[in-house]
Amino acid sequence: MSIRRKCFISYHKADTDEVNNFIKTFDDHHDVFIYRAIREMDDNIINSTDHDYIMRRIRELYLSDSTVTIVLIGRCTWSRKYVDWEIASTLRNDAINKRSGLLAITLPSVANERSKTLPSRFNANLNGENGYAKWYKYPTGAVSLANMIEQAFQARTLRSHLVDNSSQLFTNNPTC
């Protein structure tokens, strides 16, 4: 097995049961990664309209010791402002907090749906095989997930020039 990376898990709370199953399977049972996440973000936790400040505070408070962010894609993940903020913070690179790798995994509940929507900031970094981020089907096992995580970890240096974090942060949740 490869090195266990500290992975921040970004998701929509409507998918909590599937997310907990993912964590239980791949962290608790198979030790593929070391789990990090925000269980519940209070609207007032980062009370500011300064987007740079919001990204920096999320990075400092929640993502500071993670090296890869895994966005678990459910039906409405694309429409959650906190997911957008977490992706923006993941892509941020400064002297104190280094950028993390970024990958998305489609949850089983939406695997067979024809139309799956990615968060727009994630999508801006996808670009097939030539982007900073990668999008995967749900892993078939521990080894396949470990490989996905390692590729995202390596992208921090190999593909950092491809990062696009230029769009404005969501200020509310679009209707899903």
C-alpha positions as CSV (number, residue, x, y, z in Angstrom):
1,M,0.0,0.0,0.0
2,S,1.2,3.5,-0.7
3,I,1.7,6.4,1.7
4,R,-1.5,7.4,3.5
5,R,-2.2,11.0,2.6
6,K,-4.3,13.4,4.7
7,C,-7.4,13.9,2.7
8,F,-10.0,16.6,3.2
9,I,-13.5,15.3,2.2
10,S,-15.8,17.9,0.6
11,Y,-19.4,16.9,0.2
12,H,-23.0,18.1,0.4
13,K,-24.7,17.2,3.7
14,A,-27.6,15.5,1.9
15,D,-25.0,12.7,1.0
16,T,-23.8,12.2,4.5
17,D,-24.8,8.5,4.7
18,E,-22.8,7.7,1.5
19,V,-19.9,9.8,2.6
20,N,-19.8,8.1,6.0
21,N,-19.8,4.7,4.2
22,F,-16.9,5.9,2.0
23,I,-14.9,7.0,5.0
24,K,-15.7,3.8,6.9
25,T,-14.7,1.6,4.0
26,F,-11.5,3.4,2.8
27,D,-10.2,5.0,6.0
28,D,-11.4,2.9,8.9
29,H,-11.2,-0.5,7.3
30,H,-8.5,-0.2,4.6
31,D,-6.4,2.7,5.9
32,V,-6.1,4.3,2.4
33,F,-6.1,7.9,3.7
34,I,-6.3,9.9,6.9
35,Y,-9.7,11.6,7.0
36,R,-10.3,15.3,7.5
37,A,-13.6,17.2,7.0
38,I,-15.9,19.9,8.2
39,R,-18.8,18.2,9.8
40,E,-21.0,21.3,9.9
41,M,-20.0,24.8,8.9
42,D,-22.0,27.5,10.6
43,D,-22.9,30.4,8.3
44,N,-21.2,32.8,10.8
45,I,-18.0,30.9,11.1
46,I,-16.4,33.1,8.5
47,N,-18.3,36.2,8.7
48,S,-16.9,38.3,5.9
49,T,-17.5,39.3,2.3
50,D,-13.8,39.4,1.6
51,H,-13.3,36.4,-0.7
52,D,-9.5,36.2,-0.1
53,Y,-10.1,36.3,3.6
54,I,-12.7,33.5,3.4
55,M,-10.4,31.2,1.4
56,R,-7.5,31.8,3.7
57,R,-9.6,31.2,6.9
58,I,-11.1,27.9,5.5
59,R,-7.6,26.8,4.6
60,E,-6.2,27.7,8.0
61,L,-9.1,26.4,10.1
62,Y,-10.0,23.2,8.2
63,L,-7.6,22.2,5.4
64,S,-4.2,23.3,6.8
65,D,-2.8,19.8,7.4
66,S,-4.4,18.0,4.4
67,T,-2.6,17.4,1.1
68,V,-5.5,16.2,-1.1
69,T,-9.1,17.2,-1.3
70,I,-11.6,14.6,-2.4
71,V,-15.0,16.1,-3.6
72,L,-17.7,13.4,-3.3
73,I,-20.2,14.1,-6.1
74,G,-23.9,13.6,-5.3
75,R,-26.9,15.0,-7.0
76,C,-26.6,18.6,-5.7
77,T,-23.0,18.9,-4.7
78,W,-22.4,21.4,-7.5
79,S,-24.8,23.9,-5.9
80,R,-23.3,24.1,-2.4
81,K,-21.4,27.3,-1.6
82,Y,-19.3,25.6,1.1
83,V,-18.2,23.0,-1.5
84,D,-17.2,25.9,-3.8
85,W,-15.3,27.6,-0.9
86,E,-13.5,24.4,0.1
87,I,-12.4,23.8,-3.5
88,A,-11.2,27.5,-3.8
89,S,-9.3,27.1,-0.5
90,T,-7.8,23.8,-1.8
91,L,-6.5,25.5,-4.9
92,R,-5.1,28.5,-2.9
93,N,-1.3,28.5,-2.6
94,D,0.5,30.9,-0.3
95,A,3.5,31.0,2.0
96,I,1.6,29.6,5.0
97,N,-0.8,27.1,3.4
98,K,0.3,25.1,0.3
99,R,-2.1,24.0,-2.4
100,S,-3.7,20.6,-2.1
101,G,-4.3,18.0,-4.8
102,L,-7.9,17.8,-6.1
103,L,-10.0,14.9,-7.2
104,A,-13.7,14.2,-7.5
105,I,-15.5,10.8,-7.1
106,T,-19.0,10.1,-8.1
107,L,-21.1,8.6,-5.4
108,P,-23.0,5.4,-6.1
109,S,-26.4,7.0,-5.7
110,V,-25.8,9.1,-8.9
111,A,-23.5,6.7,-10.8
112,N,-26.2,5.7,-13.3
113,E,-27.7,9.1,-13.9
114,R,-27.0,10.5,-17.3
115,S,-26.5,14.0,-16.2
116,K,-24.0,14.6,-13.4
117,T,-23.0,18.1,-12.6
118,L,-19.6,19.0,-11.2
119,P,-19.0,22.1,-9.1
120,S,-18.1,24.9,-11.6
121,R,-14.7,25.6,-9.9
122,F,-13.8,21.9,-10.0
123,N,-14.9,21.7,-13.7
124,A,-12.7,24.7,-14.5
125,N,-9.7,22.6,-13.4
126,L,-10.7,19.3,-15.0
127,N,-9.9,19.6,-18.8
128,G,-9.8,15.8,-19.3
129,E,-6.3,14.4,-18.9
130,N,-4.7,17.8,-19.2
131,G,-6.2,19.5,-16.1
132,Y,-5.1,20.0,-12.5
133,A,-8.0,18.0,-11.2
134,K,-9.3,14.5,-12.1
135,W,-12.8,13.0,-11.9
136,Y,-13.3,9.3,-11.2
137,K,-16.0,6.7,-10.8
138,Y,-16.4,5.3,-7.3
139,P,-13.3,3.2,-6.6
140,T,-13.5,-0.6,-6.9
141,G,-11.1,-1.1,-4.1
142,A,-8.4,0.3,-1.8
143,V,-5.6,0.1,-4.4
144,S,-7.6,2.1,-7.0
145,L,-8.4,4.8,-4.5
146,A,-4.8,5.0,-3.3
147,N,-3.7,5.5,-6.9
148,M,-6.3,8.3,-7.4
149,I,-5.1,10.1,-4.3
150,E,-1.4,9.7,-5.2
151,Q,-2.0,11.2,-8.6
152,A,-3.8,14.2,-7.1
153,F,-0.9,14.5,-4.6
154,Q,1.6,14.5,-7.4
155,A,-0.4,17.1,-9.4
156,R,0.5,19.7,-6.7
157,T,3.9,20.0,-8.4
158,L,3.5,18.4,-11.8
159,R,0.3,20.2,-12.9
160,S,0.2,23.3,-10.6
161,H,0.6,25.6,-13.6
162,L,-2.9,24.4,-14.7
163,V,-4.8,25.7,-11.7
164,D,-7.7,28.0,-12.4
165,N,-9.1,29.6,-9.2
166,S,-10.2,32.8,-10.9
167,S,-14.0,32.7,-10.5
168,Q,-15.8,34.5,-7.7
169,L,-16.9,32.5,-4.7
170,F,-20.5,31.5,-4.4
171,T,-22.3,33.9,-2.1
172,N,-25.4,31.6,-1.8
173,N,-26.5,28.2,-2.8
174,P,-28.0,28.0,-6.4
175,T,-31.2,26.0,-6.7
176,C,-30.4,22.3,-7.3
